[in-house]
């Protein structure tokens, strides 16, 4: 916990504790059990927090070894100015190779069956509006999602969904994970979960999904001097958003005849019309029910693909110039390729200590901490 925490009570507690253990008048030794009476903390944890603040390299190491879902929103807000300054010093941290584990070069088309979601939240508004509402002129990233002629091609076989801007992925120890483009992936999945999608991305040997996402936060910071986030819109599609499918269908501006696929004010939404045509359904009510079930099955497949321990949308890095100026996927990738983004130990400048916990070693670290005995005494400076 640093003094830059958004939790004012924790900030005050931290500052008081920091002054407490730095007091120059020595008087006695207080054991940890006594110090643990301080609400919400312990002497050991607060001592570690003070040490991290005084050594930015330890602070950055601690940040990288936390789960992204456990960091504040935005995650970068948990770092002090000293730790933030280290983010751009990967080239002078005492190692020339530690910060080039992320390697660009992945590109092409990849099947949905191989992809996993690295976040546990997808905004239903962004996904369902395009696929279900049939809004006139709904073209996003090169695709008119309400075009029945395009839909009928994409709902058959194993089509490829090609966006102007490919989604960004990484090959990690968790498999191929989506880093940026979850909403486009979710829309394409609802049209045909047997398809493929065009991607660019990184190879990240030995790194988890969480490690890569945190490295991206730091990469964005090197480009934009900030790493803000963008919340999802609407409910979470993966946990309840599917119940809104019919609501979005009911608001469809574009309606077509399910037999001819021509515009028809008395017809049904394009998504429904194509499902009806492909399955030989003539009753609109049955067509809506079958189309809804088709979409829900795809959503269930998406939910099953989420990486264990994945964070919500509010913790995800955003390579989006509207959120973080200049931070395009290409710009961030170039910074990462140069090795200046300081995402792996050692984190200090030349000559700094290198006894840091490697990114990706979270589980071992948790075990080590849980096995640490708590019956030791610690010197604490107090007033007489």
BELBELBEL-V585528 format. One record per helix or strand. SS is the DSSP state (h for helix, s for strand). FROM is the first residue (numbers start at 1). TO is the last residue. If there is no record, write none. Layout:
ss-><SS & SS>
from-><FROM & FROM>
to-><TO & TO>
//
This chain:
ss-><h & s & h & h & h & h & h & h & h & s & h & s & s & h & s & s & h & s & s & s & h & s & h & s & h & h & s & s & s & h & h & s & h & h & h & s>
from-><8 & 30 & 32 & 43 & 56 & 68 & 75 & 81 & 90 & 103 & 112 & 115 & 123 & 124 & 139 & 143 & 148 & 160 & 167 & 175 & 182 & 196 & 209 & 236 & 237 & 241 & 255 & 263 & 268 & 270 & 284 & 306 & 313 & 329 & 362 & 377>
to-><22 & 31 & 35 & 54 & 64 & 70 & 78 & 86 & 92 & 111 & 114 & 119 & 123 & 133 & 140 & 144 & 154 & 161 & 172 & 180 & 191 & 203 & 224 & 236 & 239 & 250 & 256 & 263 & 269 & 279 & 304 & 311 & 315 & 338 & 370 & 378>
//
